Amino acid sequence: MLPELQIPSTREGWKTQQLALLLKLKSYRFELVKNVAPKTYPTRNKKLILNIAGRIGSSEARNVRIGDAIGEGCNLARDLGNLPPNICTPTYLAAYCDRYWKKFQISDPGI
C-alpha cells in the first residue's frame, strides 16, 4: 500500500504527487503530426480509484493536482520537443505561448 511505503527524506504527500505525475507521464502519446488516420487503441481508463486506508484530506487532493499539473507540463514539453523544426519555429512558439496565456488567463507572462 502506498501510505505504508517508507521513503526517507521526503515530505508529506510526496508519494501521492509522484504517483499522479507518473500516471500522467505514462499516458503520453505523441500524435500531433501524423499523416495517417490515428490507430484505434484499446480504451484507456479515464478514472483511477486509489484505495488508501484512512481518510484523504484536502492536502492529498492538492498533491494529486500538483502531480497532474507537473505531468501536463512535461507532456507539453515532450510535444514541443517532438515537433519537426520546420513546424516548431520561434514564430510558432510565440503564437503558442499567446494562446496558452489567454487560455489560462495569465495577464503578464513576464517576458
C-alpha positions, 0 to 999 in steps of 0.5 A: 500500500502506498501510505505504508511505503517508507521513503526517507527524506521526503515530505508529506504527500510526496508519494501521492504527487509522484504517483499522479505525475507518473500516471500522467507521464505514462499516458503520453502519446505523441500524435500531433503530426501524423499523416495517417488516420490515428490507430484505434487503441484499446480504451484507456481508463479515464478514472483511477480509484486509489484505495488508501486506508484512512481518510484523504484530506484536502492536502492529498487532493492538492498533491494529486493536482500538483502531480497532474499539473507537473505531468501536463507540463512535461507532456507539453514539453515532450510535444514541443520537443517532438515537433519537426523544426520546420513546424516548431519555429520561434514564430510558432512558439510565440503564437503558442505561448499567446494562446496558452496565456489567454487560455489560462488567463495569465495577464503578464507572462513576464517576458 
